[in-house]
Amino acid sequence: MESDWSARHGFLYVAAFPEEEREAAALELKAMTGTALEGGVARSSVACDVGASAYTKIVMAVAAEAESFEELVGLVADLGLEAEGFAVEVHRPPPKVDVSSIDCAKEIADAIAGNPDLDHPKIALAVVAKEGRYWFGRVVSRARRDWHDASERPENFSNSLPTRLARALVNMVAAPGDLVVDPCCGAGTAVVEAALVGAKVEGYDLNWLHVEQTRKNLEHYGLKVRAAKGDARELEGRWDAAVIDLPYGHTSVADDQLYLDVVGNVARRVKRLAVVTGHEKDYVWDRLGLAIRGRAKVPATRLVRHLYLLGGTPEA
Ligand SMILES: C[S@@+](CC[C@H](N)C(=O)[O-])C[C@H]1O[C@@H](n2cnc3c(N)ncnc32)[C@H](O)[C@@H]1O
């Protein structure tokens, strides 16, 4: 008998994030899939590709759902599933329930006919365990988790974005194939991440030393991307999306007029816009007539980053 792996209970997204990046994780998932993250998971009737995601780990087609693990095992057994060369992985999104992942995987495997193959699984199955809610199903999309730690890059500076956050920012506004601009690119963290997810990207910075840093980082990954000196207040062109990590923090000159001029110029030229500042700047976006479509606060060691998804202007 053919096993029925269809998503009879819809799809479940499972995220993993450091607690301080919870809001960024929720914003990334919402932007990529339209679903809201609650306690590390999100339900949806559709499965999106999360290969490039910074925070979403897997998407699962849910075959069974229960209030206790024992009930879940019974439901899985009742489904009469057969699989050859399968592996069962167990996810415990935060706050973590106190169950043994190995025991859970074994019990579920015993309820499925066929042989597991943990080394080279042909079919990936998953249990997701949360307090009072358990899901079982087949993994249909998985994050590659291929952003690289900043310490691997030849060039960084104190104001560089964490690479994972830069990946999330790219995902909030762009998909593979989109044309993306980073007009204040610094050492090029978001430029590299945009290129790695398959977007076409250009980076600009007022400071020639930062342009050179971006070029070295791109070269390190063998990425052929344009990085040039440019003033974000005067850039001309059209792009699908922009990621603007504005100057902020101890080492940067940051004032509202610069923000008005940079964001005002770029917003007219893109359809989707993600902006990062070191303070709440709602009144600046208000003056520019830009709606806030999403926001997240990300605390770091010496500052709190404020992420904004801003509406493009009508003529873009
Ligand atoms: C917060 S840093 C960007 C850091 C970058 N995202 C990274 O991860 O390395 C802001 C950058 O904006 C640049 N900048 C400041 N004013 C600018 C302007 N008018 N046009 C272009 N770049 C500008 C600064 O030189 C600085 O590199």
The ligand as a Gaussian input file, in Angstrom:
#p B3LYP/6-31G(d) Opt

LIG

0 1
 C       26.150000      50.679000      10.020000
 S       27.319000      50.855000       8.747000
 C       26.905000      49.540000       7.657000
 C       27.502000      48.247000       8.089000
 C       27.288000      47.121000       7.125000
 N       25.888000      46.738000       7.043000
 C       28.131000      45.918000       7.514000
 O       27.560000      44.897000       7.949000
 O       29.356000      45.986000       7.451000
 C       26.777000      52.266000       7.877000
 C       27.604000      52.600000       6.664000
 O       27.001000      53.710000       6.010000
 C       28.029000      54.417000       5.341000
 N       27.507000      55.743000       4.974000
 C       27.312000      56.825000       5.757000
 N       26.775000      57.842000       5.036000
 C       26.613000      57.369000       3.775000
 C       26.101000      57.927000       2.567000
 N       25.632000      59.181000       2.515000
 N       26.083000      57.152000       1.457000
 C       26.576000      55.886000       1.493000
 N       27.068000      55.316000       2.594000
 C       27.089000      56.046000       3.722000
 C       29.162000      54.404000       6.340000
 O       30.407000      54.643000       5.690000
 C       29.045000      52.993000       6.925000
 O       29.898000      52.120000       6.244000

